[in-house]
Amino acid sequence: MKLIVIILSVFLTSAVFSQEVYTLETCDTDIATDVPQFFHDYFQCVTARMSTVDDDGRQYINLYYNSKPPYETWYYELDGATESDHSNWIPFQSTTTIDAMTPGVVTELDLVISIPVNPGSALNPARDLTINGNLVDGEVGTSNYEYPMGVIGSALNGVTMYNPCAAPGDLIENEASTFDLYNGHPTGPAMGNTYHYHTNSPGPLEVLAHKMPDVVTNTTLGSAEIEVFGINCDGVVVMGCTELDGGAVDPTDWDAQNGHVHDMVGLDGTVYFEDRYHTHICYTEITDADTDGDSPNDNLGYDQHEFTPEISYYETPGYAGLHNNTSYDRCLALSETNSQGVLIPVLPDNEWVSLDDDLMIPGEFSLYNNYPNPFNPTTVLDYDLSKSGFVNITVYDMMGRKVKTLVNTNQSAGFRSVTWDATNLVGQPVSAGMYFYTIQAGDFRETKKMIFLK
């Protein structure tokens, strides 16, 4: 069965050396006539095409974009630059909230996300989940339904939207100190120099002002007449402090990531989506505090979720490969891998497209917390290999005795995972309790603990 890719594919990258100013007026926008009206009315600097229908009857809107910001930012040069030939570059500006730069630089990418035409239908149903403060915790690997680490959607201006989780050991709120004036920043070179948003930005609001100048005259966050930021790979629309028709938001039915379901109707009465789940980024400041005064575990969430949604609401064909995202129908449909184990998407014309393998190789070795944890009967262990070589992953009991070897072979660099089914070396079920798993890959060695319940 052929599946259509429904999240990201990085085909090639090239550093941006062009001196031509890149703006909403000069960027390329090409949206096919059969693409739903929402993309015609709200997107700029993207190419949009309808996919073919796959064997299961699914069809997708394929959105192609380069993730270059169509405005001025200091990230058009590396940290420390004092001048530039690029017309979009401005010198670094330190503010009360901005005090550093990432090591990345804006790079022109070739990205594609494929968005199901009818999320919420039988083919791409809504999950039977209560999205509460236990799920929306800002930590990687604590839920089976998190969006992928990395690209999860496109903003209206063709800039990548990332998930709201930082790499393990970091807080996403801390990354705000490296945002530019548009609340964006690039990853480092090891992750492709992808310029992206984790939160709201005036950039997409400038698209609204460009496309509907008689309606949107204010692009200040929280004050614009209409606030739309983008769409995710599963069809979730990311809004700001208004609904699509410019009406005020009603937070009384929001879940923990400020999401709710209702018809999305434009200012002129156009019904763009029926019963579509969407989230709102509407806050006064970025903080890791619980601003409503409730416990983070009280299942009420937070009244100011300052980021893109963390939990994928709609099911889409599943995939494996990045951090904790090995199943659970989240945002990517792939049918095979290349000789290096790198996932390759099928495009709408069913032609294979090679990936730049370097962009799919982690920048460093990592071992992640298993999930679920505690678990019964199986759990998944994700790990990153920045270099090819011999890898050993072994489970031990609390006495330090070897329970089972999960990996003991040469593996190529990439994002990997392995499943443990709570059995020992001879396939017998183990007792409930605490266990440890250790990875040895070259000079990298790390141990983490997990709990098996019966």
N, C-alpha and C positions, 0 to 999 in steps of 0.2 A: 504493500500500500504506500503510495506517495503522499507525503504530508507537506503542507506549505509552511515555510518558515514564519514564525510569528513573534520573533523578537529581533535580536540584533545580529548583524553580520558585518564584520569589519573587513572590507575587501582590500583596501590599500590605504596608505597614508602618505602624505607629502607635506613637508613643512611649508608654512605660508610665507612666501617671499615676495608675492605680488605687491606692488606699490599702489594698485588701484584700491580706492576706498570701497569697502564692502558694506552696503546698506540695504534697507528694505526696498529701495528703488533699483539697486544694481544687481541684487541677487536673482537667481533663476527660480521662477515659480511655474510649475507645469502640472496642473491637476486635470486628469481626464474627465470627460463629460459624464461618464457613468459612475464616477465616484460620488458618494453621498454628499449632499449639499453642505453639511457642516464643514467639511474640509475646504470647499470653495469659499465659504463665507468667513472663515476664521484663520486659515493658514497662509503663510507666506514663506518663501525661501525653501520650499520642498517640492518634490515630485511625487505624485500619487497615482497609482494604477490599481485596478481590480485584479485580484488573482484569478487563476482558474479554479474551478470547483474540485475539491479533492474527492477521493473515493468514498468518504463518509458524508459528503454533501456540504462540507464547510467551505466558506469563501471568505476572503480577507481583503481589507484595504491595505495595500502595500505602500508604505510611506518611506521615501528615500530622502536623505538629508546629509549635510556635511558637518554639522555641529559647530560651524564658525559663527561667532556672535556678530550680528550686523550692526555693531555700534563700537564705540571707543572703549578700550580696556588696556591696562598695562600688560596683560598676558599675551599680547602679540609679540612680546620679546621675553627673554629669560630674565630671571631675577638679577638685579644689578645693572640693567641697561640704563644708559643715560640719554640715548638718542636712538632713533629708528627711521628707516626709510618707509615703513609701513604707515599708510594714512590713518589706520584705525588705532595706532598706538598712542597712549598718553603715559606720562611718567607716573610711577607709583605714588599713591597718596595715602599716607597714614592718617587714620581717623581714630575716634574713641573706640570703635569696634574692629577696625582693620589695622593690623600691625605686622603682617608678614605676607609673603607670597609662597605659593607652592613651587616646586622645581620644574613644573611643566610650562609649555608654551602652546598657544593656539595652533592647532594643526588641522588641515583640511582632511576630513575623513569621508569614507563612503559607507554610510550606515543604512540599514533598512529594518523597520519593524513592521510586522503584519498584524493587523488588528481585526478580530472577528467582526463580521458584518452585523451579526445579531447576538451579542452577548446576552445571556439570560434565557436563550432558547434551549431546547432539549440538547442541541449539539454543543453548546457552550454555556451550561447552566451556572446559576449563582451557587456559591458554596453554602452548605448548611452550617454556617458559623455564626457565633456571637462575637463580633469584633470588639473586644473589651481591653481593659488596661493590662490584662495578663498577656494578650497577644501583641499589643502595640507597645513594646518595651524598648525599642531603639537598639536592641542587641542582635547580633548576627547569630543564627543557628538555634534560636529558642522556639521557633515555630516551623512546622512543615509547610506553611502556606505563605512564607515571606516571598516578596518579589526577589528576583535575582540580585546578587551583588553587582552593581554596575548599571548598565543601561536598562531602563524599564519603559521609556517612552520618549516622545518628542514634544517640545514646546511649540507654540504657534509660530515661532521664528526659526525653526529648524535647528535649535540647540537641544542637546540631549538632556533628558530628565533622568536623574539617578534615583536609586532607592534611598530611604532616609537613615540607613545604617552605616556607621563608619567601620573600618577594618577592626577586627577583634582587638580589644585593649584600648580603644580610643572612643571618645564620645563625639557624635556628630555635631553637637553644639560647639565643640572646640574648633571645628573646621571653619566656623563663621569668621574667625580672625583672618582667614586667607581669602575671603570672598572679595570680589571687586565691587565697583559701585552698582553693578547689576545683580549682585548676589550669586555670581558665578565664579568658577575657577576650573583649571584643568587638572587632570590626574598627572602623575609623573610619567616620564618616558616609558617606564616598564609596563604601564597600563595604557599606552597609546596616546598620551597627551590629549585625552578626551575632555574638551571643555563642556561643563555641565552645570545643571542646577540641582540642589537638594530641596530648595524652598521656593518661595515666590520671587518674582523679578519684574521690574518695569519693562523688560525687553518684550515679552508677549503683549503687554498692554500697549506698547508702541505699535504693534501690528494692528491691534483693534483701532487705534487712532488713525493709522494709515489706510485701513480698509473701510472704515465707517467714520470719517472725520466729522460728520454732522451729529454723531451720537456720542462718541468718546473724545472728549477734549482734555481730560485730566488723566495722566498716567502715573500719578502718585499712588503707591500701594495703599490700599484701604480706602481710597477716595475716588477711584475711577468709576465712571458711570456703569461700566460692565467690566468684570474681572474674570477672564478665562486664561489659563496658563498652558494647557496642553492635554494630551491624551496618552494613556498607558497602553502597553502591549496587550492587555486583556480587555480593553475597551472602556476602562474607568476614566472618566473625564476629571481633570484637576482644575478646580475653580478657585476664586479668591473670596472676597467679602460680599459678593452679590450672587444671585442666580443668573441664568443665561439671559433673562429678559431685563436684567438690571434691578430686579426687585431685591429687597433685603433678605438676608438669610434667616432661617429659623433654626437655631441650634438645639432646640428642645428634643429633636429626634436624631441628633448626630450620634454616631458611634465614637469609639475612642480615637479614630483617625479622622474625625470630622466628616464622616460620610453618611449619606442617606440616599433613598431611592424615590424618585418621582419623575414625571415627564419633564424633559428639558425643552423649554419653549423659548424661542427668540423674541426679540422686542416687537417684531411685526406679526407675531402669532404663529410663526412656522414651528411645527413640532419636529425638532431634529431627532430626538430619541424618546421612545416611550419607556417608562419605568426603568430608567438608566441609573445605576449606582454612580455617584460622583462624590468627590471630597472637596473640602474647602480649606485653603490655607489663609487664615485670617487671624493675625496676632499683633500684639504691641511690641514684643521683644522676644528674641531667641533665648530660651533659658532651659536648663535641665531640671528646674524645680517643678513641682506639681502645683500649678498656679491656681487650681480651684480649691486647694486646701484639703483634698481628700487623699487617702492613702493610694499609692499607685497600684495596689492590689485589690482595690475595692470594686473592680469591674466597671467602674464608671469612666475610666480613662481620664483625659485631661481636657479642660475647656479651651486650651490653646495648643493644639497640635501644629507645630510650626513648619512641618515638612510635607513632602510628597507621601502618599500612602505607603505603609509598610506591608500590609497584608493584601494579597491578590484576591479580589472579590469573585471573579468569574473563572471558571475552569476553561483551560485551553489545552491542547495536546501536550503531554509531559515531555520531559527531557532530562538529561544528566550532564554534569560537567562543572558547574561553578559552585564552589563552597557547599552550602547545605542543600542546594537545589538539585536533587537527583530524581525527584518524582513529583507526585501530587499536582500534576497538570498545571504547570505554571509557565506560560509564555514562550515556549519554543517547541517547534515540531521539526525533528530532523530524522533522516532515514539511514544515514551511515556516516562513517568517519573516514578520513584520509589515512595514509600510511603512518603518519605521526600520531594518530589518535585524536586529531583535531576535528571537531564537528563541522560539517559542510552543509549549508542549506540548499534546498531546492527552490529556485526562483519561479515566478509565475509562468515563465516560458519553459520550465522544466529543464533548463540547462544548468549544469553544475558550474559554480563559481569558486575559484580558489581563494582561500583566505591567506592573509599574511600571517604565517605561523608565529612570528615573533610576538604579535599582539595578543596571542592566546597563551603565552607562557608567563607564569607568575614572576614577579620581580624578586621573590625570596621564598625560601622553604617555610612552610607553615603547617601546623596541625591544629584542627579546630575541635571545639566541643562536640561530642556525639549528640545525635538527636534521633528520636526523643530521649530525654534523660530526666528522671528514671524511665526505664523501658521494659516492655514485655510484649512479644517475645524477641523482637529484633531491633537493632539500632544501627545507624549509619555513621561512619567516621569519614570526614572529609579532610583532605590534605593537599597541599600545593607543592609541586616539585619545580624548582627553578632551573634544575639541570637534570639531564638524563643520568641514570646510574642504578646501582643496586639498592633496593628498598626492602626493609624489613619492618613489619608491624606485628607486634605480639601482645597478647592479652595475658595479664598476670593476676593472681588473687592477692588478698591482703597479706599473705605470708611470703609473697615474692615468688611463688611457684608458677611456672609457665602453665597457662591454661590452654591457649591455642595460638598458633601462628596464622595470621590472616593474609599477610603478604610476605613473600620471600623470593623476589625475582628482580631482574632488571626491568626498569620502566622508563619511558621517555618523559621529558619535561611536560608539565601541564597541570590542570586542575583535576584531581582524582578523588575517588571515594571507594570505600569498602564496607560491606555489611557484616555484622556479627549476629548470629542467631542464638546466642547464649548456650552453645554447646562446647564441649572440650575437644581434646586432640582426637578422641575416638568417636566423636559424634554424639556423646551422651549429654543430656541436659545438665547444666551446672546449677548449683544452689543459689538462692537469692542472696544478694549482698553487694558489697562494693568491690569493683574490679579496676584495674589500671591498664591502660594501653600505651605502648611506647613505639615511637617511630625512630628508625635509624636510617638516614639517607646521606651518604657521604659523611661529612663532619657534623651534620645536623642531627640532634637527638632531643626529643621532647616527650614528656609523659603527661597524660591527663587521666582523670578518674571518671567512672561511670557507675550507675547503680542499677542492678537488675532486680525487679520486683516480681513476685509470683502471687 
